[in-house]
Amino acid sequence: MTPEEVNALPEKVRQYISDLATISDPAGMVQEIAGLKDQVAELVETRATALREHANKKLEEAAIAVSGLREDGSVHGPWNRIYAARIVRSLKEPTPTPGQKEET
């Protein structure tokens, strides 16, 4: 039913419909709760996506560092040593999660 159709109804019928809506959800809580559920779902998905991206970045860095390791555990190549050192340092220090400011 469109608003125009509701407005075309007699006053008593419109008042009855308004009263029913007020009685069934006096403070508009049902609509507010439904909106909050949607917001929570969006925030959870956004956070999960950020965490997945962060984990993938760390895995890529680890793969680069590990690719430079020799069977005896030594590292060859200057860039591989740098990446290996970064990985080791990042494993020892707490890593900020996405959204937190990284300390330098």
LOTORKE-10951 format. One record per residue: residue number from 1; x, y, z of N, C-alpha, C, CB in turn. Coordinates in Angstrom, 3 decimals, always signed. Glycine has a CB too. Layout:
BEGIN
  resi      n.c1      n.c2      n.c3     ca.c1     ca.c2     ca.c3      c.c1      c.c2      c.c3     cb.c1     cb.c2     cb.c3
   NUM         X         Y         Z         X         Y         Z         X         Y         Z         X         Y         Z
...
This chain:
BEGIN
  resi      n.c1      n.c2      n.c3     ca.c1     ca.c2     ca.c3      c.c1      c.c2      c.c3     cb.c1     cb.c2     cb.c3
     1    +0.848    -1.168    +0.000    +0.000    +0.000    +0.000    +0.903    +1.243    +0.000    -0.970    -0.009    +1.229
     2    +0.597    +2.162    -0.871    +1.415    +3.369    -0.986    +0.956    +4.416    +0.029    +1.344    +3.941    -2.423
     3    +1.807    +5.403    +0.321    +1.392    +6.463    +1.243    +0.148    +7.213    +0.765    +2.529    +7.444    +1.438
     4    +0.038    +7.370    -0.549    -1.136    +8.062    -1.094    -2.403    +7.276    -0.807    -0.983    +8.280    -2.607
     5    -2.325    +5.947    -0.926    -3.487    +5.106    -0.640    -3.859    +5.160    +0.841    -3.211    +3.658    -1.059
     6    -2.848    +5.177    +1.709    -3.119    +5.277    +3.142    -3.749    +6.623    +3.456    -1.827    +5.082    +3.963
     7    -3.235    +7.687    +2.859    -3.787    +9.022    +3.102    -5.211    +9.158    +2.576    -2.902   +10.078    +2.460
     8    -5.579    +8.360    +1.586    -6.935    +8.410    +1.031    -7.946    +7.702    +1.922    -6.955    +7.790    -0.356
     9    -7.496    +6.935    +2.892    -8.395    +6.227    +3.801    -9.074    +7.207    +4.747    -7.630    +5.159    +4.600
    10   -10.218    +6.826    +5.266   -10.897    +7.689    +6.242   -10.029    +7.877    +7.487   -12.271    +7.093    +6.634
    11   -10.239    +8.983    +8.175    -9.428    +9.341    +9.345    -9.427    +8.251   +10.403    -9.932   +10.632    +9.953
    12   -10.560    +7.648   +10.695   -10.641    +6.621   +11.736    -9.787    +5.405   +11.371   -12.105    +6.194   +11.957
    13    -9.784    +5.036   +10.106    -8.985    +3.880    +9.667    -7.496    +4.213    +9.768    -9.353    +3.471    +8.206
    14    -7.133    +5.415    +9.360    -5.722    +5.819    +9.472    -5.276    +5.854   +10.924    -5.501    +7.195    +8.826
    15    -6.117    +6.350   +11.820    -5.784    +6.390   +13.243    -5.636    +4.977   +13.801    -6.859    +7.162   +14.028
    16    -6.516    +4.065   +13.351    -6.445    +2.670   +13.793    -5.115    +2.045   +13.359    -7.638    +1.856   +13.223
    17    -4.713    +2.287   +12.110    -3.436    +1.760   +11.599    -2.273    +2.352   +12.396    -3.270    +2.081   +10.080
    18    -2.329    +3.635   +12.692    -1.280    +4.289   +13.470    -1.202    +3.702   +14.872    -1.527    +5.799   +13.543
    19    -2.362    +3.464   +15.478    -2.395    +2.871   +16.816    -1.803    +1.466   +16.803    -3.832    +2.832   +17.351
    20    -2.132    +0.692   +15.781    -1.575    -0.665   +15.684    -0.053    -0.620   +15.590    -2.159    -1.405   +14.463
    21    +0.465    +0.280   +14.786    +1.919    +0.404   +14.635    +2.557    +0.816   +15.950    +2.268    +1.421   +13.535
    22    +1.908    +1.713   +16.681    +2.443    +2.176   +17.960    +2.419    +1.060   +18.995    +1.650    +3.382   +18.468
    23    +1.349    +0.289   +19.013    +1.226    -0.802   +19.978    +2.233    -1.908   +19.683    -0.196    -1.369   +19.966
    24    +2.419    -2.231   +18.409    +3.301    -3.345   +18.052    +4.778    -3.008   +18.225    +3.045    -3.762   +16.623
    25    +5.166    -1.755   +18.063    +6.564    -1.361   +18.232    +6.599    +0.084   +18.746    +7.364    -1.503   +16.881
    26    +6.293    +0.277   +20.032    +6.092    +1.631   +20.549    +7.279    +2.574   +20.387    +5.750    +1.552   +21.978
    27    +8.467    +2.082   +20.499    +9.626    +2.982   +20.425   +10.394    +2.832   +19.117   +10.562    +2.723   +21.595
    28    +9.870    +2.066   +18.190   +10.583    +1.849   +16.935   +11.792    +0.954   +17.103   +11.011    +3.162   +16.349
    29   +11.802    +0.137   +18.146   +12.965    -0.685   +18.479   +13.223    -1.782   +17.447   +12.779    -1.306   +19.845
    30   +12.163    -2.358   +16.895   +12.360    -3.454   +15.938   +13.158    -2.959   +14.737   +10.998    -4.037   +15.477
    31   +12.781    -1.811   +14.228   +13.488    -1.250   +13.072   +14.926    -0.891   +13.441   +12.749    -0.005   +12.539
    32   +15.107    -0.328   +14.622   +16.460    +0.049   +15.057   +17.348    -1.194   +15.228   +16.397    +0.844   +16.386
    33   +16.804    -2.239   +15.832   +17.571    -3.465   +16.024   +17.958    -4.072   +14.685   +16.772    -4.477   +16.853
    34   +17.037    -4.078   +13.734   +17.337    -4.619   +12.405   +18.463    -3.822   +11.750   +16.075    -4.599   +11.511
    35   +18.433    -2.504   +11.890   +19.498    -1.670   +11.331   +20.832    -1.924   +12.002   +19.138    -0.207   +11.457
    36   +20.810    -2.104   +13.328   +22.052    -2.378   +14.056   +22.633    -3.734   +13.676   +21.806    -2.323   +15.564
    37   +21.778    -4.714   +13.450   +22.270    -6.030   +13.016   +23.009    -5.906   +11.681   +21.096    -7.040   +12.890
    38   +22.453    -5.121   +10.780   +23.104    -4.915    +9.479   +24.452    -4.223    +9.654   +22.200    -4.085    +8.544
    39   +24.508    -3.216   +10.532   +25.760    -2.503   +10.774   +26.815    -3.425   +11.365   +25.526    -1.318   +11.703
    40   +26.428    -4.260   +12.309   +27.366    -5.195   +12.924   +27.899    -6.166   +11.886   +26.697    -5.961   +14.076
    41   +27.013    -6.680   +11.028   +27.447    -7.621    +9.988   +28.462    -6.955    +9.051   +26.227    -8.139    +9.179
    42   +28.222    -5.699    +8.684   +29.165    -4.975    +7.819   +30.511    -4.770    +8.517   +28.575    -3.611    +7.406
    43   +30.478    -4.390    +9.790   +31.723    -4.171   +10.531   +32.517    -5.465   +10.680   +31.423    -3.583   +11.910
    44   +31.830    -6.563   +10.951   +32.515    -7.847   +11.087   +33.168    -8.230    +9.765   +31.532    -8.948   +11.543
    45   +32.465    -8.048    +8.667   +33.030    -8.402    +7.357   +34.223    -7.496    +7.024   +31.945    -8.292    +6.249
    46   +34.114    -6.208    +7.316   +35.213    -5.279    +7.060   +36.445    -5.657    +7.873   +34.788    -3.843    +7.384
    47   +36.245    -5.984    +9.143   +37.355    -6.376   +10.014   +37.984    -7.689    +9.553   +36.874    -6.508   +11.465
    48   +37.138    -8.644    +9.172   +37.647    -9.933    +8.696   +38.470    -9.747    +7.425   +36.485   -10.914    +8.439
    49   +38.007    -8.893    +6.536   +38.747    -8.626    +5.302   +40.102    -7.994    +5.615   +37.931    -7.708    +4.370
    50   +40.116    -7.026    +6.535   +41.379    -6.370    +6.908   +42.342    -7.375    +7.526   +41.121    -5.207    +7.892
    51   +41.837    -8.254    +8.374   +42.701    -9.260    +9.005   +43.239   -10.255    +7.976   +41.931   -10.008   +10.104
    52   +42.397   -10.657    +7.018   +42.872   -11.566    +5.964   +43.984   -10.910    +5.144   +41.704   -11.982    +5.039
    53   +43.792    -9.647    +4.781   +44.810    -8.930    +4.005   +46.106    -8.811    +4.797   +44.303    -7.531    +3.607
    54   +46.003    -8.513    +6.079   +47.183    -8.391    +6.936   +47.919    -9.732    +7.027   +46.780    -7.903    +8.348
    55   +47.173   -10.816    +7.229   +47.784   -12.149    +7.327   +48.446   -12.534    +6.009   +46.728   -13.204    +7.717
    56   +47.796   -12.241    +4.888   +48.381   -12.562    +3.583   +49.678   -11.797    +3.353   +47.386   -12.248    +2.463
    57   +49.717   -10.537    +3.787   +50.943    -9.739    +3.638   +52.078   -10.366    +4.446   +50.705    -8.271    +4.094
    58   +51.777   -10.765    +5.694   +52.798   -11.388    +6.535   +53.262   -12.721    +5.934   +52.257   -11.606    +7.962
    59   +52.347   -13.482    +5.380   +52.724   -14.752    +4.755   +53.622   -14.529    +3.538   +51.470   -15.535    +4.344
    60   +53.307   -13.509    +2.753   +54.152   -13.198    +1.590   +55.554   -12.803    +2.046   +53.524   -12.060    +0.743
    61   +55.647   -11.996    +3.104   +56.962   -11.600    +3.610   +57.736   -12.821    +4.112   +56.815   -10.559    +4.740
    62   +57.043   -13.708    +4.795   +57.694   -14.920    +5.297   +58.160   -15.798    +4.151   +56.745   -15.706    +6.207
    63   +57.357   -15.903    +3.104   +57.737   -16.717    +1.956   +58.981   -16.153    +1.269   +56.577   -16.803    +0.960
    64   +59.057   -14.826    +1.179   +60.234   -14.189    +0.585   +61.465   -14.480    +1.436   +60.021   -12.660    +0.444
    65   +61.308   -14.351    +2.748   +62.449   -14.595    +3.642   +62.884   -16.047    +3.584   +62.096   -14.213    +5.085
    66   +61.934   -16.956    +3.599   +62.267   -18.378    +3.600   +62.883   -18.802    +2.271   +61.021   -19.214    +3.892
    67   +62.474   -18.153    +1.188   +63.020   -18.530    -0.117   +64.517   -18.254    -0.197   +62.293   -17.780    -1.231
    68   +65.024   -17.387    +0.683   +66.451   -17.085    +0.680   +67.257   -17.960    +1.626   +66.661   -15.652    +1.038
    69   +66.623   -18.857    +2.335   +67.361   -19.709    +3.266   +67.962   -20.905    +2.545   +66.448   -20.183    +4.399
    70   +69.167   -21.264    +2.925   +69.797   -22.467    +2.391   +69.421   -23.638    +3.279   +71.345   -22.308    +2.301
    71   +69.742   -24.832    +2.827   +69.403   -26.018    +3.601   +70.070   -26.015    +4.967   +69.796   -27.264    +2.842
    72   +71.248   -25.415    +5.073   +71.932   -25.390    +6.364   +71.429   -24.271    +7.266   +73.422   -25.243    +6.156
    73   +70.450   -23.497    +6.803   +69.870   -22.441    +7.628   +70.465   -21.080    +7.385   +70.022   -22.780    +9.053
    74   +71.564   -21.010    +6.626   +72.166   -19.703    +6.354   +71.361   -18.992    +5.259   +73.663   -19.857    +5.928
    75   +71.563   -17.710    +5.196   +70.831   -16.896    +4.223   +71.815   -16.414    +3.176   +70.106   -15.689    +4.909
    76   +71.397   -16.465    +1.914   +72.279   -15.961    +0.866   +71.611   -14.784    +0.178   +72.625   -17.073    -0.157
    77   +72.427   -13.910    -0.313   +71.930   -12.719    -1.010   +71.589   -11.609    -0.030   +70.701   -13.064    -1.853
    78   +71.997   -10.347    -0.334   +71.778    -9.248    +0.609   +70.299    -8.960    +0.858   +72.452    -7.999    +0.100
    79   +69.476    -9.026    -0.190   +68.056    -8.725    +0.004   +67.386    -9.796    +0.843   +67.344    -8.594    -1.342
    80   +67.776   -11.015    +0.655   +67.181   -12.102    +1.443   +67.541   -11.966    +2.912   +67.642   -13.467    +0.916
    81   +68.756   -11.518    +3.212   +69.126   -11.296    +4.605   +68.270   -10.190    +5.229   +70.617   -10.938    +4.709
    82   +68.033    -9.153    +4.456   +67.208    -8.047    +4.956   +65.792    -8.550    +5.238   +67.177    -6.871    +3.933
    83   +65.204    -9.279    +4.276   +63.849    -9.803    +4.480   +63.801   -10.780    +5.647   +63.346   -10.487    +3.208
    84   +64.809   -11.632    +5.756   +64.843   -12.599    +6.859   +64.922   -11.863    +8.192   +66.043   -13.571    +6.707
    85   +65.730   -10.818    +8.260   +65.866   -10.046    +9.494   +64.538    -9.369    +9.846   +66.991    -8.992    +9.353
    86   +63.849    -8.856    +8.840   +62.547    -8.223    +9.085   +61.543    -9.228    +9.609   +62.014    -7.575    +7.809
    87   +61.542   -10.423    +9.045   +60.599   -11.456    +9.484   +60.904   -11.860   +10.919   +60.658   -12.692    +8.552
    88   +62.171   -12.089   +11.203   +62.545   -12.490   +12.559   +62.163   -11.395   +13.547   +64.060   -12.793   +12.645
    89   +62.437   -10.136   +13.194   +62.093    -9.016   +14.063   +60.584    -8.915   +14.246   +62.645    -7.706   +13.493
    90   +59.824    -9.108   +13.172   +58.366    -9.001   +13.285   +57.777   -10.139   +14.101   +57.731    -8.980   +11.904
    91   +58.445   -11.286   +14.115   +57.955   -12.394   +14.924   +58.237   -12.170   +16.405   +58.586   -13.699   +14.465
    92   +59.303   -11.423   +16.705   +59.654   -11.160   +18.105   +58.850   -10.014   +18.690   +61.134   -10.855   +18.227
    93   +58.506    -9.032   +17.872   +57.790    -7.855   +18.343   +56.304    -8.017   +18.071   +58.328    -6.577   +17.669
    94   +55.462    -7.454   +18.936   +54.016    -7.507   +18.656   +53.712    -6.709   +17.394   +53.190    -6.956   +19.862
    95   +52.897    -7.283   +16.560   +52.543    -6.642   +15.299   +51.207    -5.935   +15.457   +52.485    -7.674   +14.145
    96   +51.131    -4.644   +15.097   +49.843    -3.954   +15.195   +48.874    -4.531   +14.173   +50.014    -2.429   +14.981
    97   +47.645    -4.625   +14.570   +46.625    -5.108   +13.644   +46.201    -3.951   +12.753   +45.400    -5.707   +14.406
    98   +45.558    -4.238   +11.632   +45.113    -3.153   +10.759   +44.244    -2.172   +11.537   +44.339    -3.710    +9.549
    99   +44.470    -0.921   +11.320   +43.729    +0.103   +12.023   +44.500    +0.698   +13.189   +42.440    -0.456   +12.509
   100   +45.525    -0.026   +13.677   +46.365    +0.500   +14.740   +47.552    +1.204   +14.099   +46.833    -0.632   +15.710
   101   +48.042    +2.239   +14.762   +49.178    +2.980   +14.233   +50.455    +2.195   +14.539   +49.244    +4.423   +14.838
   102   +51.279    +2.015   +13.517   +52.547    +1.296   +13.690   +53.557    +2.239   +14.310   +53.076    +0.735   +12.334
   103   +54.277    +1.759   +15.346   +55.319    +2.566   +15.973   +56.604    +2.445   +15.186   +55.541    +2.142   +17.431
   104   +57.268    +3.596   +14.968   +58.519    +3.589   +14.213   +59.649    +4.084   +15.040   +58.405    +4.419   +12.971
